[in-house]
Amino acid sequence: MNLATIVQQQEMPKMALIDDDPAFFHVVARMVAKEVCVTSFRSVEDYLSRPNLNFQLVGLDIGLPGSSGLDAIPLLRDASPH
């Protein structure tokens, strides 16, 4: 990775994709790679366990094991610094 790539990634909007299907993550990441820097999380608990996350966009699977994606919306809202 060269310096231009690092600078470009820092300036790109950041997206958290919370989904338990790695194949889906790869499809989404390829679709938006030129526009958004995507970070994958396998569960809502995985996302919430990492402090100081600052994402402009969150993609959320509503059929997750553990916390349902729909049930997690208030948790994500409370954890967001914005």
C-alpha positions as semicolon CSV with decimal commas, in nm:
position;residue;x (nm);y (nm);z (nm)
1;M;0,000;0,000;0,000
2;N;0,148;0,335;-0,098
3;L;0,103;0,673;0,069
4;A;-0,158;0,791;-0,185
5;T;-0,375;0,486;-0,106
6;I;-0,346;0,548;0,268
7;V;-0,443;0,915;0,229
8;Q;-0,733;0,823;0,002
9;Q;-0,866;0,567;0,254
10;Q;-0,846;0,820;0,535
11;E;-1,057;1,067;0,337
12;M;-1,317;0,813;0,223
13;P;-1,638;0,774;0,423
14;K;-1,628;0,469;0,650
15;M;-1,894;0,200;0,649
16;A;-1,947;-0,074;0,908
17;L;-2,109;-0,382;0,758
18;I;-2,260;-0,606;1,026
19;D;-2,338;-0,939;0,864
20;D;-2,260;-1,302;0,943
21;D;-2,216;-1,399;0,576
22;P;-1,856;-1,340;0,454
23;A;-1,961;-1,382;0,089
24;F;-2,211;-1,097;0,124
25;F;-1,941;-0,876;0,278
26;H;-1,709;-0,938;-0,018
27;V;-1,983;-0,856;-0,270
28;V;-2,073;-0,530;-0,093
29;A;-1,709;-0,433;-0,039
30;R;-1,635;-0,477;-0,410
31;M;-1,942;-0,279;-0,511
32;V;-1,854;0,025;-0,301
33;A;-1,472;-0,002;-0,288
34;K;-1,410;0,317;-0,483
35;E;-1,652;0,522;-0,274
36;V;-1,641;0,386;0,082
37;C;-1,391;0,213;0,312
38;V;-1,579;-0,094;0,446
39;T;-1,506;-0,274;0,774
40;S;-1,681;-0,603;0,843
41;F;-1,828;-0,720;1,173
42;R;-1,979;-1,068;1,221
43;S;-2,230;-0,959;1,486
44;V;-2,373;-0,659;1,667
45;E;-2,180;-0,769;1,974
46;D;-1,855;-0,767;1,773
47;Y;-1,926;-0,413;1,654
48;L;-2,020;-0,285;2,000
49;S;-1,715;-0,448;2,164
50;R;-1,480;-0,216;1,977
51;P;-1,452;0,127;2,137
52;N;-1,427;0,457;1,951
53;L;-1,568;0,346;1,620
54;N;-1,661;0,633;1,394
55;F;-1,856;0,521;1,089
56;Q;-2,065;0,741;0,864
57;L;-2,273;0,446;0,744
58;V;-2,379;0,113;0,896
59;G;-2,512;-0,177;0,689
60;L;-2,701;-0,419;0,912
61;D;-2,829;-0,770;0,848
62;I;-3,171;-0,801;1,012
63;G;-3,141;-1,181;1,044
64;L;-2,832;-1,204;1,264
65;P;-2,783;-1,475;1,526
66;G;-2,777;-1,335;1,879
67;S;-2,902;-0,977;1,863
68;S;-3,144;-0,928;1,577
69;G;-3,046;-0,647;1,343
70;L;-3,377;-0,472;1,409
71;D;-3,335;-0,504;1,786
72;A;-2,981;-0,365;1,755
73;I;-3,079;-0,032;1,597
74;P;-3,128;0,149;1,931
75;L;-2,801;0,001;2,062
76;L;-2,613;0,123;1,756
77;R;-2,771;0,466;1,783
78;D;-2,668;0,492;2,150
79;A;-2,311;0,379;2,070
80;S;-2,267;0,631;1,788
81;P;-2,070;0,947;1,866
82;H;-2,288;1,148;1,622
